[in-house]
Amino acid sequence: MEKLRDPSHVQFYTLEGIQKLMNDAGVEPKSHFAKEIPINVDNWLELSGASEEMAHRIKLALQNDLSGASQTGMNPYWHEGALFYNQTWVTLLGTARA
């Protein structure tokens, strides 16, 4: 879904993937903190300037998730009449190797 929304987003990193990038850059991961952030789908789509057609396709797929007809892995939900999903934001702390 993210590549459909914004084609410039070509890679999704897992926590382990980011830790590997840190290690490869000479930084030893020490700790991390994760937080779930609720994202309004309409705002998310507008942020990237997704075309009307692409926004429609993405919203349809997310709505199909709610009915069990498809599975995007985004676990969308309705909140106060708007379509949402949660993003996981991760902060990693590390120290440079000598």
C-alpha positions in Angstrom: 0.0 0.0 0.0 2.8 2.4 0.8 4.4 2.0 -2.6 1.0 2.6 -4.2 0.5 5.8 -2.1 4.0 7.1 -2.7 6.2 5.4 -5.3 9.3 7.1 -3.9 9.0 4.9 -0.8 10.7 1.8 -2.1 11.9 0.1 1.1 10.3 -0.9 4.3 12.7 -1.7 7.1 12.0 -4.0 10.0 13.5 -3.2 13.4 16.1 -5.9 12.7 16.9 -4.3 9.3 17.4 -0.9 10.9 19.7 -2.4 13.6 21.7 -4.0 10.8 22.1 -0.6 9.0 23.3 0.9 12.3 25.8 -1.9 12.8 27.0 -1.6 9.2 27.5 2.2 9.9 29.6 1.5 13.0 26.9 2.2 15.5 26.0 -0.4 18.2 22.3 -0.4 18.9 21.6 -0.1 22.6 17.9 0.3 23.0 14.7 1.1 21.1 11.3 2.4 21.8 8.2 1.7 19.6 4.9 3.6 19.6 1.7 3.0 17.7 0.5 6.2 15.9 -3.0 6.5 14.6 -3.1 7.7 11.0 -6.1 9.2 9.3 -6.1 7.5 5.8 -7.5 10.6 4.0 -4.7 12.8 5.5 -2.1 10.2 4.8 -3.2 10.0 1.1 -3.3 13.8 0.8 0.2 14.2 2.3 1.8 12.4 -0.6 -0.4 13.9 -3.3 -1.8 10.5 -4.3 -4.0 10.7 -7.4 -7.8 10.3 -7.0 -7.6 7.0 -8.7 -4.8 5.7 -6.5 -6.5 7.0 -3.3 -9.7 5.3 -4.3 -7.8 2.0 -4.9 -6.1 2.2 -1.6 -9.3 3.1 0.4 -11.2 0.3 -1.4 -8.5 -2.2 -0.4 -8.6 -1.0 3.2 -12.4 -1.1 3.3 -12.3 -4.6 1.9 -10.0 -5.5 4.9 -12.8 -4.4 7.2 -15.2 -6.8 5.6 -12.7 -9.6 5.5 -12.6 -9.6 1.6 -8.8 -8.8 1.5 -5.9 -8.4 3.7 -3.4 -5.6 3.3 -1.8 -6.1 6.7 -2.6 -2.6 7.7 -5.5 -3.5 10.1 -7.6 -0.5 9.3 -10.5 0.7 11.5 -13.1 3.4 11.7 -12.7 6.2 14.2 -15.2 9.0 14.5 -16.5 8.4 11.0 -13.0 8.3 9.3 -10.8 5.5 8.1 -7.6 5.0 10.2 -4.8 2.6 10.6 -1.8 2.5 13.0 1.8 3.1 12.0 4.5 1.8 14.3 7.2 4.5 14.9 10.5 3.3 16.3 13.3 5.3 17.9 16.6 3.5 18.2 19.5 4.6 20.4 23.1 3.5 19.8 26.7 4.4 20.4 29.4 4.8 17.9 32.1 2.2 18.0 35.6 3.5 18.7 
